[in-house]
Amino acid sequence: MKLSTILYALGFISITASAASYLTGKTKTGTEGQHTGLFVGEWPPTFFILGKIVEDRERQGDL
């Protein structure tokens, strides 16, 4: 499996994890889960950008 594919998959997984954490994170005592969901929600762009960089290098034959 290509590294770029793994990075793209991690991006989609982190979107799902972020949404799940945000939606289930509101409790009677606080909003820690919502904060975690927002934090994890900032990861997908990084994974997608890294995936694109790696994909370009794979096409050039560098990796």
PDB file of N, H, CA, C and O in Angstrom:
ATOM      1  N   MET A   1       0.848  -1.174   0.000  1.00  0.00           N
ATOM      2  CA  MET A   1       0.000   0.000   0.000  1.00  0.00           C
ATOM      3  C   MET A   1       0.897   1.241   0.000  1.00  0.00           C
ATOM      4  O   MET A   1       1.896   1.306   0.716  1.00  0.00           O
ATOM      5  N   LYS A   2       0.518   2.212  -0.813  1.00  0.00           N
ATOM      6  H   LYS A   2      -0.293   2.159  -1.394  1.00  0.00           H
ATOM      7  CA  LYS A   2       1.313   3.420  -0.935  1.00  0.00           C
ATOM      8  C   LYS A   2       1.154   4.319   0.283  1.00  0.00           C
ATOM      9  O   LYS A   2       0.098   4.359   0.914  1.00  0.00           O
ATOM     10  N   LEU A   3       2.221   5.036   0.595  1.00  0.00           N
ATOM     11  H   LEU A   3       3.078   5.004   0.082  1.00  0.00           H
ATOM     12  CA  LEU A   3       2.199   5.962   1.720  1.00  0.00           C
ATOM     13  C   LEU A   3       1.170   7.063   1.506  1.00  0.00           C
ATOM     14  O   LEU A   3       0.505   7.483   2.453  1.00  0.00           O
ATOM     15  N   SER A   4       1.036   7.531   0.275  1.00  0.00           N
ATOM     16  H   SER A   4       1.577   7.190  -0.494  1.00  0.00           H
ATOM     17  CA  SER A   4       0.054   8.586   0.005  1.00  0.00           C
ATOM     18  C   SER A   4      -1.365   8.106   0.306  1.00  0.00           C
ATOM     19  O   SER A   4      -2.179   8.870   0.825  1.00  0.00           O
ATOM     20  N   THR A   5      -1.664   6.863  -0.012  1.00  0.00           N
ATOM     21  H   THR A   5      -1.002   6.242  -0.434  1.00  0.00           H
ATOM     22  CA  THR A   5      -2.981   6.299   0.275  1.00  0.00           C
ATOM     23  C   THR A   5      -3.232   6.245   1.770  1.00  0.00           C
ATOM     24  O   THR A   5      -4.335   6.535   2.233  1.00  0.00           O
ATOM     25  N   ILE A   6      -2.218   5.875   2.516  1.00  0.00           N
ATOM     26  H   ILE A   6      -1.322   5.639   2.139  1.00  0.00           H
ATOM     27  CA  ILE A   6      -2.338   5.821   3.979  1.00  0.00           C
ATOM     28  C   ILE A   6      -2.593   7.213   4.540  1.00  0.00           C
ATOM     29  O   ILE A   6      -3.431   7.374   5.428  1.00  0.00           O
ATOM     30  N   LEU A   7      -1.885   8.221   4.037  1.00  0.00           N
ATOM     31  H   LEU A   7      -1.205   8.089   3.316  1.00  0.00           H
ATOM     32  CA  LEU A   7      -2.075   9.586   4.525  1.00  0.00           C
ATOM     33  C   LEU A   7      -3.466  10.108   4.197  1.00  0.00           C
ATOM     34  O   LEU A   7      -4.088  10.772   5.026  1.00  0.00           O
ATOM     35  N   TYR A   8      -3.964   9.815   2.992  1.00  0.00           N
ATOM     36  H   TYR A   8      -3.459   9.275   2.318  1.00  0.00           H
ATOM     37  CA  TYR A   8      -5.326  10.218   2.644  1.00  0.00           C
ATOM     38  C   TYR A   8      -6.344   9.522   3.556  1.00  0.00           C
ATOM     39  O   TYR A   8      -7.302  10.146   4.012  1.00  0.00           O
ATOM     40  N   ALA A   9      -6.137   8.250   3.814  1.00  0.00           N
ATOM     41  H   ALA A   9      -5.359   7.742   3.443  1.00  0.00           H
ATOM     42  CA  ALA A   9      -7.036   7.507   4.698  1.00  0.00           C
ATOM     43  C   ALA A   9      -7.024   8.093   6.104  1.00  0.00           C
ATOM     44  O   ALA A   9      -8.072   8.209   6.739  1.00  0.00           O
ATOM     45  N   LEU A  10      -5.852   8.458   6.588  1.00  0.00           N
ATOM     46  H   LEU A  10      -5.000   8.363   6.072  1.00  0.00           H
ATOM     47  CA  LEU A  10      -5.762   9.079   7.913  1.00  0.00           C
ATOM     48  C   LEU A  10      -6.523  10.399   7.957  1.00  0.00           C
ATOM     49  O   LEU A  10      -7.123  10.736   8.978  1.00  0.00           O
ATOM     50  N   GLY A  11      -6.502  11.143   6.861  1.00  0.00           N
ATOM     51  H   GLY A  11      -6.015  10.869   6.032  1.00  0.00           H
ATOM     52  CA  GLY A  11      -7.269  12.386   6.796  1.00  0.00           C
ATOM     53  C   GLY A  11      -8.761  12.133   6.958  1.00  0.00           C
ATOM     54  O   GLY A  11      -9.433  12.820   7.727  1.00  0.00           O
ATOM     55  N   PHE A  12      -9.282  11.137   6.224  1.00  0.00           N
ATOM     56  H   PHE A  12      -8.736  10.579   5.599  1.00  0.00           H
ATOM     57  CA  PHE A  12     -10.709  10.830   6.327  1.00  0.00           C
ATOM     58  C   PHE A  12     -11.068  10.238   7.686  1.00  0.00           C
ATOM     59  O   PHE A  12     -12.138  10.519   8.226  1.00  0.00           O
ATOM     60  N   ILE A  13     -10.182   9.424   8.233  1.00  0.00           N
ATOM     61  H   ILE A  13      -9.313   9.195   7.795  1.00  0.00           H
ATOM     62  CA  ILE A  13     -10.425   8.848   9.562  1.00  0.00           C
ATOM     63  C   ILE A  13     -10.455   9.943  10.623  1.00  0.00           C
ATOM     64  O   ILE A  13     -11.282   9.900  11.533  1.00  0.00           O
ATOM     65  N   SER A  14      -9.554  10.927  10.512  1.00  0.00           N
ATOM     66  H   SER A  14      -8.882  10.961   9.773  1.00  0.00           H
ATOM     67  CA  SER A  14      -9.541  11.996  11.508  1.00  0.00           C
ATOM     68  C   SER A  14     -10.779  12.887  11.400  1.00  0.00           C
ATOM     69  O   SER A  14     -11.227  13.438  12.405  1.00  0.00           O
ATOM     70  N   ILE A  15     -11.340  13.035  10.191  1.00  0.00           N
ATOM     71  H   ILE A  15     -10.976  12.587   9.374  1.00  0.00           H
ATOM     72  CA  ILE A  15     -12.606  13.774  10.060  1.00  0.00           C
ATOM     73  C   ILE A  15     -13.705  13.040  10.821  1.00  0.00           C
ATOM     74  O   ILE A  15     -14.473  13.652  11.564  1.00  0.00           O
ATOM     75  N   THR A  16     -13.774  11.732  10.631  1.00  0.00           N
ATOM     76  H   THR A  16     -13.151  11.235  10.028  1.00  0.00           H
ATOM     77  CA  THR A  16     -14.789  10.916  11.306  1.00  0.00           C
ATOM     78  C   THR A  16     -14.596  10.946  12.821  1.00  0.00           C
ATOM     79  O   THR A  16     -15.557  11.096  13.575  1.00  0.00           O
ATOM     80  N   ALA A  17     -13.351  10.803  13.254  1.00  0.00           N
ATOM     81  H   ALA A  17     -12.570  10.681  12.641  1.00  0.00           H
ATOM     82  CA  ALA A  17     -13.066  10.820  14.695  1.00  0.00           C
ATOM     83  C   ALA A  17     -13.401  12.178  15.304  1.00  0.00           C
ATOM     84  O   ALA A  17     -13.914  12.250  16.420  1.00  0.00           O
ATOM     85  N   SER A  18     -13.114  13.241  14.581  1.00  0.00           N
ATOM     86  H   SER A  18     -12.697  13.182  13.674  1.00  0.00           H
ATOM     87  CA  SER A  18     -13.417  14.582  15.062  1.00  0.00           C
ATOM     88  C   SER A  18     -14.920  14.775  15.232  1.00  0.00           C
ATOM     89  O   SER A  18     -15.378  15.264  16.264  1.00  0.00           O
ATOM     90  N   ALA A  19     -15.679  14.391  14.218  1.00  0.00           N
ATOM     91  H   ALA A  19     -15.308  13.994  13.379  1.00  0.00           H
ATOM     92  CA  ALA A  19     -17.138  14.548  14.291  1.00  0.00           C
ATOM     93  C   ALA A  19     -17.721  13.718  15.425  1.00  0.00           C
ATOM     94  O   ALA A  19     -18.582  14.190  16.167  1.00  0.00           O
ATOM     95  N   ALA A  20     -17.253  12.486  15.557  1.00  0.00           N
ATOM     96  H   ALA A  20     -16.553  12.103  14.954  1.00  0.00           H
ATOM     97  CA  ALA A  20     -17.764  11.616  16.625  1.00  0.00           C
ATOM     98  C   ALA A  20     -17.430  12.179  17.994  1.00  0.00           C
ATOM     99  O   ALA A  20     -18.278  12.185  18.887  1.00  0.00           O
ATOM    100  N   SER A  21     -16.209  12.649  18.169  1.00  0.00           N
ATOM    101  H   SER A  21     -15.520  12.644  17.444  1.00  0.00           H
ATOM    102  CA  SER A  21     -15.803  13.205  19.457  1.00  0.00           C
ATOM    103  C   SER A  21     -16.573  14.480  19.778  1.00  0.00           C
ATOM    104  O   SER A  21     -16.981  14.699  20.919  1.00  0.00           O
ATOM    105  N   TYR A  22     -16.765  15.307  18.778  1.00  0.00           N
ATOM    106  H   TYR A  22     -16.434  15.129  17.851  1.00  0.00           H
ATOM    107  CA  TYR A  22     -17.487  16.563  19.003  1.00  0.00           C
ATOM    108  C   TYR A  22     -18.948  16.310  19.353  1.00  0.00           C
ATOM    109  O   TYR A  22     -19.483  16.916  20.282  1.00  0.00           O
ATOM    110  N   LEU A  23     -19.587  15.421  18.613  1.00  0.00           N
ATOM    111  H   LEU A  23     -19.152  14.929  17.859  1.00  0.00           H
ATOM    112  CA  LEU A  23     -21.015  15.181  18.822  1.00  0.00           C
ATOM    113  C   LEU A  23     -21.316  14.428  20.104  1.00  0.00           C
ATOM    114  O   LEU A  23     -22.373  14.631  20.700  1.00  0.00           O
ATOM    115  N   THR A  24     -20.412  13.566  20.540  1.00  0.00           N
ATOM    116  H   THR A  24     -19.553  13.401  20.056  1.00  0.00           H
ATOM    117  CA  THR A  24     -20.650  12.800  21.765  1.00  0.00           C
ATOM    118  C   THR A  24     -19.951  13.412  22.967  1.00  0.00           C
ATOM    119  O   THR A  24     -20.056  12.876  24.070  1.00  0.00           O
ATOM    120  N   GLY A  25     -19.249  14.509  22.786  1.00  0.00           N
ATOM    121  H   GLY A  25     -19.165  14.944  21.889  1.00  0.00           H
ATOM    122  CA  GLY A  25     -18.425  15.058  23.853  1.00  0.00           C
ATOM    123  C   GLY A  25     -19.104  15.971  24.835  1.00  0.00           C
ATOM    124  O   GLY A  25     -18.521  16.280  25.874  1.00  0.00           O
ATOM    125  N   LYS A  26     -20.314  16.419  24.555  1.00  0.00           N
ATOM    126  H   LYS A  26     -20.787  16.168  23.711  1.00  0.00           H
ATOM    127  CA  LYS A  26     -20.984  17.325  25.475  1.00  0.00           C
ATOM    128  C   LYS A  26     -21.574  16.521  26.629  1.00  0.00           C
ATOM    129  O   LYS A  26     -22.444  15.671  26.437  1.00  0.00           O
ATOM    130  N   THR A  27     -21.091  16.803  27.808  1.00  0.00           N
ATOM    131  H   THR A  27     -20.384  17.493  27.964  1.00  0.00           H
ATOM    132  CA  THR A  27     -21.575  16.100  28.999  1.00  0.00           C
ATOM    133  C   THR A  27     -22.201  17.110  29.949  1.00  0.00           C
ATOM    134  O   THR A  27     -22.185  18.315  29.696  1.00  0.00           O
ATOM    135  N   LYS A  28     -22.742  16.611  31.023  1.00  0.00           N
ATOM    136  H   LYS A  28     -22.755  15.632  31.228  1.00  0.00           H
ATOM    137  CA  LYS A  28     -23.345  17.495  32.022  1.00  0.00           C
ATOM    138  C   LYS A  28     -22.298  18.330  32.736  1.00  0.00           C
ATOM    139  O   LYS A  28     -22.586  19.442  33.179  1.00  0.00           O
ATOM    140  N   THR A  29     -21.090  17.806  32.852  1.00  0.00           N
ATOM    141  H   THR A  29     -20.856  16.902  32.492  1.00  0.00           H
ATOM    142  CA  THR A  29     -20.057  18.492  33.633  1.00  0.00           C
ATOM    143  C   THR A  29     -19.146  19.377  32.803  1.00  0.00           C
ATOM    144  O   THR A  29     -18.466  20.233  33.367  1.00  0.00           O
ATOM    145  N   GLY A  30     -19.102  19.210  31.496  1.00  0.00           N
ATOM    146  H   GLY A  30     -19.655  18.514  31.037  1.00  0.00           H
ATOM    147  CA  GLY A  30     -18.196  20.030  30.701  1.00  0.00           C
ATOM    148  C   GLY A  30     -18.220  19.658  29.234  1.00  0.00           C
ATOM    149  O   GLY A  30     -19.048  18.867  28.783  1.00  0.00           O
ATOM    150  N   THR A  31     -17.296  20.245  28.507  1.00  0.00           N
ATOM    151  H   THR A  31     -16.623  20.888  28.874  1.00  0.00           H
ATOM    152  CA  THR A  31     -17.255  20.047  27.059  1.00  0.00           C
ATOM    153  C   THR A  31     -15.876  19.577  26.613  1.00  0.00           C
ATOM    154  O   THR A  31     -15.406  19.982  25.549  1.00  0.00           O
ATOM    155  N   GLU A  32     -15.216  18.729  27.403  1.00  0.00           N
ATOM    156  H   GLU A  32     -15.597  18.399  28.267  1.00  0.00           H
ATOM    157  CA  GLU A  32     -13.881  18.255  27.049  1.00  0.00           C
ATOM    158  C   GLU A  32     -13.870  17.515  25.715  1.00  0.00           C
ATOM    159  O   GLU A  32     -12.939  17.670  24.925  1.00  0.00           O
ATOM    160  N   GLY A  33     -14.891  16.720  25.464  1.00  0.00           N
ATOM    161  H   GLY A  33     -15.647  16.594  26.105  1.00  0.00           H
ATOM    162  CA  GLY A  33     -14.977  15.973  24.211  1.00  0.00           C
ATOM    163  C   GLY A  33     -15.113  16.882  23.012  1.00  0.00           C
ATOM    164  O   GLY A  33     -14.560  16.606  21.947  1.00  0.00           O
ATOM    165  N   GLN A  34     -15.852  17.970  23.185  1.00  0.00           N
ATOM    166  H   GLN A  34     -16.302  18.193  24.050  1.00  0.00           H
ATOM    167  CA  GLN A  34     -15.989  18.929  22.096  1.00  0.00           C
ATOM    168  C   GLN A  34     -14.646  19.582  21.792  1.00  0.00           C
ATOM    169  O   GLN A  34     -14.307  19.798  20.628  1.00  0.00           O
ATOM    170  N   HIS A  35     -13.887  19.893  22.829  1.00  0.00           N
ATOM    171  H   HIS A  35     -14.162  19.718  23.774  1.00  0.00           H
ATOM    172  CA  HIS A  35     -12.570  20.499  22.619  1.00  0.00           C
ATOM    173  C   HIS A  35     -11.637  19.513  21.913  1.00  0.00           C
ATOM    174  O   HIS A  35     -10.860  19.899  21.040  1.00  0.00           O
ATOM    175  N   THR A  36     -11.721  18.250  22.294  1.00  0.00           N
ATOM    176  H   THR A  36     -12.352  17.937  23.003  1.00  0.00           H
ATOM    177  CA  THR A  36     -10.921  17.223  21.623  1.00  0.00           C
ATOM    178  C   THR A  36     -11.338  17.097  20.165  1.00  0.00           C
ATOM    179  O   THR A  36     -10.488  16.958  19.286  1.00  0.00           O
ATOM    180  N   GLY A  37     -12.637  17.144  19.904  1.00  0.00           N
ATOM    181  H   GLY A  37     -13.328  17.257  20.618  1.00  0.00           H
ATOM    182  CA  GLY A  37     -13.127  17.074  18.540  1.00  0.00           C
ATOM    183  C   GLY A  37     -12.632  18.223  17.689  1.00  0.00           C
ATOM    184  O   GLY A  37     -12.278  18.029  16.526  1.00  0.00           O
ATOM    185  N   LEU A  38     -12.604  19.418  18.255  1.00  0.00           N
ATOM    186  H   LEU A  38     -12.893  19.576  19.199  1.00  0.00           H
ATOM    187  CA  LEU A  38     -12.093  20.574  17.521  1.00  0.00           C
ATOM    188  C   LEU A  38     -10.593  20.439  17.264  1.00  0.00           C
ATOM    189  O   LEU A  38     -10.105  20.804  16.195  1.00  0.00           O
ATOM    190  N   PHE A  39      -9.866  19.915  18.250  1.00  0.00           N
ATOM    191  H   PHE A  39     -10.262  19.619  19.119  1.00  0.00           H
ATOM    192  CA  PHE A  39      -8.424  19.721  18.093  1.00  0.00           C
ATOM    193  C   PHE A  39      -8.124  18.704  16.991  1.00  0.00           C
ATOM    194  O   PHE A  39      -7.283  18.950  16.126  1.00  0.00           O
ATOM    195  N   VAL A  40      -8.804  17.581  17.023  1.00  0.00           N
ATOM    196  H   VAL A  40      -9.488  17.382  17.725  1.00  0.00           H
ATOM    197  CA  VAL A  40      -8.597  16.539  16.014  1.00  0.00           C
ATOM    198  C   VAL A  40      -9.069  17.040  14.647  1.00  0.00           C
ATOM    199  O   VAL A  40      -8.552  16.604  13.619  1.00  0.00           O
ATOM    200  N   GLY A  41     -10.031  17.940  14.628  1.00  0.00           N
ATOM    201  H   GLY A  41     -10.451  18.294  15.464  1.00  0.00           H
ATOM    202  CA  GLY A  41     -10.544  18.490  13.385  1.00  0.00           C
ATOM    203  C   GLY A  41      -9.537  19.330  12.618  1.00  0.00           C
ATOM    204  O   GLY A  41      -9.757  19.643  11.448  1.00  0.00           O
ATOM    205  N   GLU A  42      -8.451  19.695  13.253  1.00  0.00           N
ATOM    206  H   GLU A  42      -8.273  19.441  14.204  1.00  0.00           H
ATOM    207  CA  GLU A  42      -7.413  20.460  12.572  1.00  0.00           C
ATOM    208  C   GLU A  42      -6.376  19.566  11.891  1.00  0.00           C
ATOM    209  O   GLU A  42      -5.495  20.075  11.200  1.00  0.00           O
ATOM    210  N   TRP A  43      -6.459  18.269  12.066  1.00  0.00           N
ATOM    211  H   TRP A  43      -7.175  17.855  12.628  1.00  0.00           H
ATOM    212  CA  TRP A  43      -5.488  17.341  11.480  1.00  0.00           C
ATOM    213  C   TRP A  43      -5.709  17.035  10.001  1.00  0.00           C
ATOM    214  O   TRP A  43      -4.723  16.902   9.277  1.00  0.00           O
ATOM    215  N   PRO A  44      -6.951  16.916   9.505  1.00  0.00           N
ATOM    216  CA  PRO A  44      -7.146  16.477   8.116  1.00  0.00           C
ATOM    217  C   PRO A  44      -6.398  17.288   7.062  1.00  0.00           C
ATOM    218  O   PRO A  44      -5.818  16.687   6.157  1.00  0.00           O
ATOM    219  N   PRO A  45      -6.380  18.623   7.129  1.00  0.00           N
ATOM    220  CA  PRO A  45      -5.641  19.341   6.088  1.00  0.00           C
ATOM    221  C   PRO A  45      -4.162  18.948   6.034  1.00  0.00           C
ATOM    222  O   PRO A  45      -3.572  18.872   4.956  1.00  0.00           O
ATOM    223  N   THR A  46      -3.581  18.705   7.185  1.00  0.00           N
ATOM    224  H   THR A  46      -4.060  18.767   8.060  1.00  0.00           H
ATOM    225  CA  THR A  46      -2.177  18.306   7.229  1.00  0.00           C
ATOM    226  C   THR A  46      -1.983  16.949   6.561  1.00  0.00           C
ATOM    227  O   THR A  46      -1.058  16.772   5.769  1.00  0.00           O
ATOM    228  N   PHE A  47      -2.851  15.995   6.878  1.00  0.00           N
ATOM    229  H   PHE A  47      -3.602  16.140   7.522  1.00  0.00           H
ATOM    230  CA  PHE A  47      -2.741  14.671   6.254  1.00  0.00           C
ATOM    231  C   PHE A  47      -2.942  14.751   4.746  1.00  0.00           C
ATOM    232  O   PHE A  47      -2.229  14.095   3.987  1.00  0.00           O
ATOM    233  N   PHE A  48      -3.916  15.557   4.309  1.00  0.00           N
ATOM    234  H   PHE A  48      -4.495  16.090   4.925  1.00  0.00           H
ATOM    235  CA  PHE A  48      -4.180  15.674   2.871  1.00  0.00           C
ATOM    236  C   PHE A  48      -3.024  16.353   2.137  1.00  0.00           C
ATOM    237  O   PHE A  48      -2.664  15.934   1.037  1.00  0.00           O
ATOM    238  N   ILE A  49      -2.448  17.380   2.722  1.00  0.00           N
ATOM    239  H   ILE A  49      -2.740  17.720   3.616  1.00  0.00           H
ATOM    240  CA  ILE A  49      -1.305  18.051   2.090  1.00  0.00           C
ATOM    241  C   ILE A  49      -0.107  17.110   2.020  1.00  0.00           C
ATOM    242  O   ILE A  49       0.555  17.019   0.986  1.00  0.00           O
ATOM    243  N   LEU A  50       0.169  16.415   3.114  1.00  0.00           N
ATOM    244  H   LEU A  50      -0.369  16.490   3.954  1.00  0.00           H
ATOM    245  CA  LEU A  50       1.278  15.453   3.107  1.00  0.00           C
ATOM    246  C   LEU A  50       1.018  14.338   2.092  1.00  0.00           C
ATOM    247  O   LEU A  50       1.935  13.902   1.396  1.00  0.00           O
ATOM    248  N   GLY A  51      -0.229  13.883   2.011  1.00  0.00           N
ATOM    249  H   GLY A  51      -0.973  14.237   2.576  1.00  0.00           H
ATOM    250  CA  GLY A  51      -0.573  12.853   1.032  1.00  0.00           C
ATOM    251  C   GLY A  51      -0.324  13.321  -0.388  1.00  0.00           C
ATOM    252  O   GLY A  51       0.178  12.556  -1.212  1.00  0.00           O
ATOM    253  N   LYS A  52      -0.668  14.563  -0.686  1.00  0.00           N
ATOM    254  H   LYS A  52      -1.076  15.183  -0.017  1.00  0.00           H
ATOM    255  CA  LYS A  52      -0.448  15.107  -2.024  1.00  0.00           C
ATOM    256  C   LYS A  52       1.043  15.240  -2.331  1.00  0.00           C
ATOM    257  O   LYS A  52       1.473  14.931  -3.442  1.00  0.00           O
ATOM    258  N   ILE A  53       1.827  15.692  -1.367  1.00  0.00           N
ATOM    259  H   ILE A  53       1.477  15.943  -0.464  1.00  0.00           H
ATOM    260  CA  ILE A  53       3.280  15.814  -1.561  1.00  0.00           C
ATOM    261  C   ILE A  53       3.897  14.443  -1.837  1.00  0.00           C
ATOM    262  O   ILE A  53       4.694  14.287  -2.762  1.00  0.00           O
ATOM    263  N   VAL A  54       3.520  13.456  -1.027  1.00  0.00           N
ATOM    264  H   VAL A  54       2.873  13.583  -0.276  1.00  0.00           H
ATOM    265  CA  VAL A  54       4.055  12.108  -1.195  1.00  0.00           C
ATOM    266  C   VAL A  54       3.598  11.515  -2.521  1.00  0.00           C
ATOM    267  O   VAL A  54       4.372  10.846  -3.206  1.00  0.00           O
ATOM    268  N   GLU A  55       2.332  11.760  -2.887  1.00  0.00           N
ATOM    269  H   GLU A  55       1.703  12.303  -2.331  1.00  0.00           H
ATOM    270  CA  GLU A  55       1.818  11.244  -4.163  1.00  0.00           C
ATOM    271  C   GLU A  55       2.606  11.821  -5.344  1.00  0.00           C
ATOM    272  O   GLU A  55       2.941  11.098  -6.282  1.00  0.00           O
ATOM    273  N   ASP A  56       2.897  13.110  -5.297  1.00  0.00           N
ATOM    274  H   ASP A  56       2.624  13.698  -4.535  1.00  0.00           H
ATOM    275  CA  ASP A  56       3.682  13.732  -6.365  1.00  0.00           C
ATOM    276  C   ASP A  56       5.081  13.122  -6.450  1.00  0.00           C
ATOM    277  O   ASP A  56       5.594  12.875  -7.542  1.00  0.00           O
ATOM    278  N   ARG A  57       5.685  12.883  -5.302  1.00  0.00           N
ATOM    279  H   ARG A  57       5.269  13.083  -4.415  1.00  0.00           H
ATOM    280  CA  ARG A  57       7.031  12.278  -5.299  1.00  0.00           C
ATOM    281  C   ARG A  57       6.993  10.830  -5.766  1.00  0.00           C
ATOM    282  O   ARG A  57       7.921  10.364  -6.427  1.00  0.00           O
ATOM    283  N   GLU A  58       5.919  10.112  -5.422  1.00  0.00           N
ATOM    284  H   GLU A  58       5.165  10.490  -4.884  1.00  0.00           H
ATOM    285  CA  GLU A  58       5.785   8.734  -5.893  1.00  0.00           C
ATOM    286  C   GLU A  58       5.690   8.700  -7.418  1.00  0.00           C
ATOM    287  O   GLU A  58       6.250   7.812  -8.060  1.00  0.00           O
ATOM    288  N   ARG A  59       4.989   9.658  -7.988  1.00  0.00           N
ATOM    289  H   ARG A  59       4.534  10.380  -7.467  1.00  0.00           H
ATOM    290  CA  ARG A  59       4.850   9.715  -9.453  1.00  0.00           C
ATOM    291  C   ARG A  59       6.172  10.048 -10.131  1.00  0.00           C
ATOM    292  O   ARG A  59       6.437   9.587 -11.241  1.00  0.00           O
ATOM    293  N   GLN A  60       7.009  10.856  -9.458  1.00  0.00           N
ATOM    294  H   GLN A  60       6.794  11.230  -8.557  1.00  0.00           H
ATOM    295  CA  GLN A  60       8.315  11.208 -10.012  1.00  0.00           C
ATOM    296  C   GLN A  60       9.322  10.094  -9.822  1.00  0.00           C
ATOM    297  O   GLN A  60      10.372  10.088 -10.465  1.00  0.00           O
ATOM    298  N   GLY A  61       9.014   9.149  -8.944  1.00  0.00           N
ATOM    299  H   GLY A  61       8.161   9.154  -8.422  1.00  0.00           H
ATOM    300  CA  GLY A  61       9.925   8.047  -8.708  1.00  0.00           C
ATOM    301  C   GLY A  61      10.915   8.285  -7.582  1.00  0.00           C
ATOM    302  O   GLY A  61      11.874   7.529  -7.425  1.00  0.00           O
ATOM    303  N   ASP A  62      10.686   9.342  -6.787  1.00  0.00           N
ATOM    304  H   ASP A  62       9.906   9.955  -6.914  1.00  0.00           H
ATOM    305  CA  ASP A  62      11.596   9.662  -5.695  1.00  0.00           C
ATOM    306  C   ASP A  62      11.400   8.761  -4.485  1.00  0.00           C
ATOM    307  O   ASP A  62      12.331   8.573  -3.702  1.00  0.00           O
ATOM    308  N   LEU A  63      10.206   8.200  -4.318  1.00  0.00           N
ATOM    309  H   LEU A  63       9.450   8.352  -4.954  1.00  0.00           H
ATOM    310  CA  LEU A  63       9.952   7.356  -3.149  1.00  0.00           C
ATOM    311  C   LEU A  63       9.791   5.910  -3.565  1.00  0.00           C
ATOM    312  O   LEU A  63       9.571   5.045  -2.718  1.00  0.00           O
TER     313      LEU A  63
END
